[in-house]
Amino acid sequence: DLQTVERLAAKMTPRPKVVSLNPLNLDDVLANVLQLGEAVGMAEEARAAHASLVERIAAVDRRVEQRRRQLGEGRRRPRVAFIEWSDPLYVGGHWTPQLIERAGGEHPLNAGGESGGGKSFPVPPSAVVEADPDLVILAPCGLTLDMTRREATALARTEWWRSLRAVREGRVVLVDGDAMFNRPGPRLVDALEWLFSAVHGVPEAAPHRFPCEWLPPSSSLPRDEASAAAGGSPEEEAAAEQKAIADIEEAHACAVRAGKLQYTDPATGYSVFTQLASSRRGYCCGSGCRHCVYGHENVKPERRVALRRPITCEIGG
């Protein structure tokens, strides 16, 4: 956090200047470009980059207006469901709703407006079903496209997901959210340009090699994982879940015995904080960490009930 960084910076010689950035919307991100340019002595280059980004945004604005005139004044904007995390479901926040609306869509699950959408927040699956989105974007925070495919496979096993019109019509797209949406920077303008192409069905308008993968109609699975969702009997699924938990317990215990703060999830390949990291933090961060030593005491009650109890292990003397 900022206080920790400033405390450490104060002990360094020469003492570095700490530049704190906390953008909430696209305008803030653009302002940060100028701020960083001044901080690193490249103000002129920053102004040139800023001007280029502003012009690209204006070009999207012109395309959206042209599209609106072509389709007619009374036609509603396409509804978008931007899923920033899949279990539990979190919808897009901060600048993401603003980008969607600027690209000509609407994000009813979190209408951001010009000021941004605030922090991402959880919603029940019924809210997504009720919104009846024309387009679903699955871009989990911090996950690569390969990791996002795994999340899509898990969603495919749920009835509510399969009931979505967008799923049946092939209007579900996986995106490398870690690269394109989750981080505040110039790539958000690439994301805006891509959103215009996705919302309006104009693939030729998408940036070259934008990291995304469209799922086929009437399926919620990546093509190379379609067979993985077949599932089994309730008994087989329960046994598989017990084995998965046992594998996690073993991987976590090995990491703790080695004094490590993280380990690799044996099923997903994700990096997970151990209970040592939780203990070192000194408090429950409220994120629902798998190995929280504080019993998820700061997790919101409505979310806590959906979480498994934290997995911890004894630490030898």
C-alpha positions in Angstrom: 0.0 0.0 0.0 1.0 3.7 -0.3 2.0 4.1 3.3 4.3 1.1 3.1 5.9 2.4 -0.1 6.4 5.9 1.4 7.9 4.5 4.6 10.4 2.4 2.6 11.2 5.3 0.3 12.0 7.5 3.2 14.8 5.1 4.2 16.4 5.1 0.8 19.3 7.4 -0.3 18.8 9.3 -2.4 15.2 9.4 -1.5 12.9 8.7 -4.5 9.8 10.7 -5.3 6.7 8.6 -4.9 4.0 9.2 -7.5 0.6 7.9 -6.3 -1.9 7.1 -9.0 -5.5 6.2 -8.3 -7.5 6.6 -11.6 -11.2 5.9 -11.4 -12.2 6.5 -15.0 -10.7 7.0 -18.5 -10.1 10.8 -18.0 -8.1 10.0 -14.9 -6.0 7.5 -16.8 -5.3 10.1 -19.5 -4.3 12.6 -16.9 -1.9 10.1 -15.4 0.0 9.9 -18.7 0.8 13.6 -18.3 1.5 13.2 -14.6 4.0 10.4 -15.2 5.6 12.3 -18.1 6.3 15.2 -15.8 7.6 12.9 -13.0 10.2 11.1 -15.2 11.3 14.2 -17.2 9.5 13.3 -20.4 6.8 15.9 -20.4 7.0 16.5 -24.2 6.7 12.8 -25.1 3.9 12.4 -22.6 1.9 15.3 -24.3 2.4 13.7 -27.7 1.2 10.3 -26.4 -1.7 12.0 -24.7 -2.8 13.8 -27.9 -2.6 10.5 -29.8 -4.8 8.7 -27.3 -7.3 11.6 -27.2 -7.6 11.5 -31.0 -8.2 7.7 -31.1 -10.9 8.1 -28.5 -12.5 10.9 -30.6 -12.4 8.6 -33.6 -14.4 6.0 -31.7 -16.9 8.7 -30.7 -17.4 9.6 -34.3 -17.9 5.9 -35.3 -20.5 5.5 -32.5 -22.4 8.5 -33.7 -22.3 7.3 -37.3 -23.6 4.0 -36.2 -26.4 5.6 -34.2 -27.5 7.5 -37.2 -27.4 4.4 -39.4 -29.5 2.4 -37.1 -32.0 5.1 -36.2 -32.6 7.3 -33.1 -35.0 4.9 -31.4 -32.9 1.8 -31.4 -31.7 0.7 -27.9 -28.1 0.3 -27.2 -26.8 -3.3 -27.0 -26.7 -4.6 -23.4 -23.3 -5.9 -22.2 -22.5 -8.0 -19.2 -18.8 -7.6 -18.3 -17.7 -10.3 -15.9 -14.6 -9.4 -14.0 -14.6 -12.5 -11.8 -16.6 -15.7 -12.2 -16.9 -17.3 -8.7 -18.4 -15.3 -7.1 -19.6 -13.2 -9.9 -18.2 -9.7 -10.0 -19.2 -7.2 -12.7 -16.9 -4.6 -14.3 -16.2 -1.5 -12.4 -13.9 1.6 -12.4 -13.4 2.7 -16.1 -15.0 -0.5 -17.7 -18.6 0.6 -17.7 -17.6 4.0 -19.0 -15.7 2.3 -21.9 -18.7 0.2 -22.7 -21.0 3.1 -22.8 -18.6 5.2 -24.8 -18.3 2.3 -27.3 -22.1 2.5 -27.9 -23.3 -0.2 -25.5 -24.9 -0.1 -22.0 -23.8 -2.0 -18.9 -27.0 -2.3 -16.8 -25.4 -4.3 -14.0 -23.2 -1.3 -13.2 -23.9 1.9 -15.2 -20.8 3.9 -14.8 -21.3 7.2 -16.6 -18.5 9.7 -17.2 -17.2 9.4 -13.6 -16.6 5.6 -13.8 -18.4 2.7 -12.2 -16.7 2.6 -8.8 -15.2 -0.6 -7.5 -16.3 -3.9 -9.0 -18.9 -5.6 -6.9 -20.6 -9.1 -6.6 -24.0 -9.9 -8.1 -26.0 -13.1 -8.0 -26.3 -15.1 -11.3 -30.0 -14.2 -11.4 -29.1 -10.5 -11.9 -27.1 -11.5 -15.1 -30.0 -13.6 -16.3 -32.5 -10.8 -15.7 -30.3 -8.3 -17.5 -30.6 -10.5 -20.6 -27.3 -9.2 -22.1 -26.8 -9.1 -25.9 -23.1 -9.6 -25.3 -21.2 -11.3 -22.5 -17.5 -10.4 -21.9 -15.6 -12.7 -19.6 -12.4 -11.0 -18.6 -11.4 -12.0 -15.0 -9.1 -9.6 -13.2 -5.5 -10.8 -13.3 -6.1 -13.8 -15.5 -4.5 -14.5 -18.9 -6.6 -15.8 -21.8 -5.5 -19.4 -21.1 -6.7 -19.1 -17.5 -10.0 -17.5 -18.6 -10.7 -20.6 -20.7 -10.7 -22.6 -17.5 -13.2 -20.2 -15.9 -15.4 -20.5 -19.0 -15.3 -24.3 -18.6 -16.5 -24.0 -15.0 -19.3 -21.6 -16.0 -20.5 -24.0 -18.7 -21.5 -26.5 -16.0 -24.0 -24.0 -14.5 -27.6 -24.0 -15.6 -28.0 -20.2 -15.3 -25.0 -19.7 -17.7 -26.4 -22.1 -20.3 -29.8 -20.3 -20.2 -28.3 -17.0 -21.4 -29.5 -15.9 -24.8 -26.0 -14.5 -25.5 -24.5 -18.0 -24.9 -27.0 -19.7 -27.2 -26.4 -17.1 -29.9 -22.6 -17.1 -29.8 -22.3 -13.7 -28.3 -19.8 -14.7 -25.5 -16.2 -13.6 -25.8 -13.2 -14.4 -23.6 -10.6 -11.6 -23.2 -7.2 -11.3 -21.6 -8.5 -8.9 -19.0 -5.1 -8.7 -17.3 -3.6 -7.3 -20.4 -6.4 -5.1 -21.8 -8.9 -4.1 -19.2 -7.8 -4.5 -15.6 -4.8 -2.2 -15.6 -5.0 1.6 -16.0 -2.9 2.7 -19.0 -2.8 3.4 -22.7 -4.1 -0.1 -23.6 -7.5 1.0 -22.3 -7.9 2.9 -25.6 -7.2 -0.4 -27.5 -9.9 -1.9 -25.3 -12.3 0.9 -26.2 -11.6 0.4 -30.0 -12.2 -3.4 -29.5 -15.4 -2.8 -27.6 -16.8 -0.8 -30.5 -16.1 -3.7 -32.8 -17.6 -6.2 -30.4 -20.7 -4.3 -29.4 -21.7 -3.5 -32.9 -20.5 -6.6 -34.7 -17.8 -4.9 -36.7 -14.8 -7.2 -36.5 -12.7 -5.2 -39.0 -12.7 -2.3 -36.5 -10.9 -4.4 -33.9 -7.2 -3.6 -33.1 -4.8 -6.1 -34.7 -4.2 -9.2 -32.7 -6.4 -8.2 -29.8 -6.3 -11.1 -27.3 -9.8 -12.5 -27.3 -11.6 -15.6 -28.2 -15.3 -15.8 -29.3 -17.2 -18.9 -28.2 -19.4 -20.8 -30.7 -23.2 -20.5 -30.6 -25.1 -22.7 -28.2 -22.0 -23.5 -26.3 -20.3 -21.9 -23.4 -17.0 -23.7 -23.8 -13.7 -23.0 -25.7 -13.5 -25.4 -28.6 -10.6 -27.4 -27.2 -12.3 -27.9 -23.9 -15.8 -28.8 -24.9 -15.4 -32.4 -23.8 -14.3 -31.4 -20.3 -17.8 -30.2 -19.3 -19.5 -33.5 -19.7 -19.2 -34.1 -16.0 -20.3 -37.3 -14.2 -22.6 -38.7 -11.6 -23.1 -36.7 -8.3 -20.9 -39.3 -6.5 -18.1 -38.9 -9.1 -18.3 -35.1 -8.9 -18.2 -35.2 -5.1 -15.2 -37.5 -5.1 -13.4 -35.3 -7.7 -14.1 -32.2 -5.5 -12.7 -34.0 -2.4 -9.5 -35.0 -4.3 -9.1 -31.4 -5.5 -9.3 -30.1 -1.9 -6.8 -32.7 -0.8 -4.4 -31.7 -3.5 -4.8 -28.0 -2.5 -4.2 -28.9 1.2 -1.0 -30.9 0.3 0.4 -28.1 -2.0 -0.3 -25.5 0.6 1.2 -27.5 3.5 4.4 -28.1 1.5 4.7 -24.4 0.7 4.1 -23.5 4.4 6.8 -26.0 5.5 9.2 -24.4 3.0 8.4 -20.9 4.4 6.8 -19.7 1.1 4.3 -16.9 0.9 2.7 -18.3 -2.4 2.2 -21.6 -4.1 0.8 -22.8 -7.5 -2.7 -24.2 -7.5 -2.3 -27.8 -8.8 -5.5 -27.6 -10.9 -5.5 -24.1 -12.3 -1.9 -23.0 -12.2 -2.8 -19.8 -10.4 -0.6 -18.3 -7.7 -2.2 -18.4 -4.3 -1.1 -16.8 -1.1 -0.4 -19.1 1.8 -1.4 -18.7 5.4 2.1 -17.3 6.1 1.2 -14.3 3.8 -2.1 -13.9 5.5 -0.4 -13.9 8.9 2.3 -11.5 7.8 -0.4 -9.0 6.6 -1.7 -8.8 10.1 -5.4 -8.5 9.3 -8.2 -10.0 7.1 -8.1 -8.1 3.8 -11.8 -8.9 3.0 -11.0 -10.6 -0.3 -12.0 -14.1 0.9 -8.5 -15.5 0.7 -8.3 -19.3 0.5 -5.9 -19.5 3.5 -7.0 -16.6 5.6 -5.9 -17.1 9.2 -8.5 -14.6 10.4 -11.5 -16.7 9.5 -12.7 -14.2 6.8 -13.8 -11.8 9.5 -13.7 -8.8 7.2 -15.5 -10.4 4.3 -19.0 -9.1 3.7 -21.5 -11.4 5.2 -23.4 -11.9 2.0 -20.2 -13.1 0.3 -18.8 -15.0 3.3 -21.7 -17.5 3.2 -20.7 -18.6 -0.3 -17.1 -19.2 0.6 -15.5 -22.4 1.9 -13.9 -22.3 5.3 -10.3 -21.2 5.1 -7.8 -24.0 4.7 -4.9 -23.8 7.2 -2.4 -26.2 8.5 -0.3 -26.7 11.6 3.2 -25.1 11.6 5.8 -27.2 13.2 8.1 -25.8 15.8 
